[in-house]
Amino acid sequence: MNKIAIFRALYLGDFLCSVPALRALRKHHPHSTITWIGLPETIELASRYNEYIDDYKVFPGFPLLTDHFNPDLFADFLENIRKENFDLLLQMQGNGSIVNNLLTTFNANRLVGFCQENLTEDANFLHYPSALHEIRRHLALLQHIDIPSDGEQIDFPIRDADRKNFENAPLSLKNKYVCLHPGSKAEWRRWPIAHFAKIGDHFIRKGYQVVITGTKSELDLASNLSETMKFEPLIATGRLSLGGTAVLLSSAKFLLTNCTGISHLAAAVRTPSLVISMDGEPDRWGPINKKLHKTVDWSKNPDFQAVFKEIESSPFNEPNTLSGEG
């Protein structure tokens, strides 16, 4: 098993949910060359895990998998990927309905992944365990080929460059601050700004500084939240790298966010959080540590007061610091 590849052409949260499987794979195959095949957006993220990943191949896209597809780029990619002669190719993309046929063209010696039906005649495929959390799903795939788990915790290495990015921002932070992250890749997965604003104001009344986080593309969203609030928050949106954001989160008292990648980043740095699940899949995407992280399934219970109740029961909270107003 000299050369192993993982195919997962997805984004931040999806990548982070794969980290426990990556760690288990490296522990079981310490001397193998492990290659990640993914989108250009996760190159920098993958480089952070150089203890687990040795090489990165950019996947140029494919119909029904990505928004863009260039046949010429894909032809070059496929030609080069076939030359790699991977001993093992792990399909960690989904239930296999689209991607399995694609991955057979990579010509790996062994393809292991998920399928929609039980292929009892083929031990390389595991029936897609849709009821499992995303982290546990990938660990189950490895266990299917006798690779044991090394724990479910997401680790996120913080580097010196991350600390420098945070220090050079600079942000006028107080000792007690909480983060609000209103952004999400899909607009329909964003909790209403007015709700974020009410909770942000409530935190400020109780003596916390409110810090709005997000990427540069979400700056208008952050400005909208700031303008909706009665009290002035600190806008860190667009001012920090991913690693710098991890440094910010690591000292935060709390994070309130939609269902997005930053919830897994908070889980990695062990910052208490409340995740508003807008997609109706909290059991799949919500943080696993239910004591440290709370989840509200807004698709089933769109109750603003329920959010306050969950905040009150969060382990970061001091007695009687929050009430259910709003």
BELJO-V175355 format. One record per backbone hydrogen bond with DSSP energy under -0.5 kcal/mol. CO is the residue of the C=O (numbers start at 1). NH is the residue of the N-H. If there is no record, write none. Layout:
CO_NH / CO_NH
//
This chain:
2_33 / 3_87 / 3_88 / 4_35 / 5_90 / 6_8 / 6_37 / 7_92 / 8_10 / 11_15 / 12_16 / 13_17 / 14_18 / 15_18 / 15_19 / 16_19 / 18_22 / 19_23 / 20_24 / 21_25 / 22_26 / 23_27 / 24_28 / 25_29 / 27_30 / 29_32 / 32_34 / 33_4 / 33_35 / 34_54 / 34_55 / 35_6 / 35_37 / 36_38 / 36_57 / 37_8 / 38_59 / 39_42 / 40_43 / 42_46 / 43_47 / 44_48 / 45_48 / 46_49 / 47_50 / 49_52 / 49_53 / 55_36 / 56_58 / 57_38 / 58_60 / 62_65 / 62_66 / 69_71 / 70_74 / 71_75 / 72_76 / 73_77 / 74_78 / 75_79 / 76_80 / 77_81 / 78_82 / 79_83 / 80_84 / 81_84 / 82_85 / 86_109 / 88_5 / 89_91 / 89_112 / 90_7 / 90_92 / 91_114 / 96_100 / 98_102 / 99_103 / 100_104 / 101_105 / 102_105 / 103_106 / 104_107 / 110_89 / 110_112 / 112_91 / 113_126 / 115_128 / 117_119 / 118_120 / 119_122 / 122_125 / 124_113 / 126_115 / 128_130 / 129_132 / 133_137 / 134_138 / 135_139 / 136_140 / 137_141 / 138_142 / 139_143 / 140_144 / 141_145 / 142_145 / 142_147 / 143_146 / 146_148 / 151_150 / 157_159 / 159_162 / 159_163 / 160_164 / 161_165 / 162_166 / 163_167 / 164_168 / 166_169 / 171_173 / 175_177 / 176_209 / 177_253 / 177_254 / 178_211 / 179_256 / 180_182 / 180_213 / 181_258 / 186_189 / 187_190 / 189_191 / 189_259 / 192_195 / 192_196 / 193_197 / 194_198 / 195_199 / 196_200 / 197_201 / 198_202 / 199_203 / 200_204 / 201_205 / 202_206 / 203_208 / 204_207 / 209_178 / 209_211 / 210_234 / 211_180 / 211_213 / 212_236 / 212_237 / 214_238 / 215_218 / 216_219 / 218_222 / 219_223 / 220_224 / 221_225 / 222_226 / 223_227 / 224_228 / 225_229 / 231_233 / 233_235 / 234_212 / 234_236 / 236_239 / 241_245 / 242_246 / 243_247 / 244_248 / 245_249 / 246_250 / 247_251 / 248_251 / 249_252 / 254_179 / 255_274 / 256_181 / 257_276 / 258_260 / 260_263 / 260_264 / 261_264 / 261_265 / 262_266 / 263_267 / 264_268 / 265_269 / 266_270 / 266_271 / 267_270 / 270_272 / 272_255 / 273_294 / 274_257 / 274_276 / 275_277 / 275_296 / 276_259 / 276_278 / 277_298 / 277_299 / 281_284 / 281_285 / 282_286 / 284_134 / 288_290 / 289_293 / 291_315 / 292_273 / 294_275 / 295_297 / 296_277 / 296_298 / 297_300 / 297_301 / 301_303 / 302_304 / 303_306 / 303_307 / 304_307 / 304_308 / 305_309 / 306_310 / 307_311 / 308_312 / 309_313 / 311_314 / 314_317 / 318_321
//
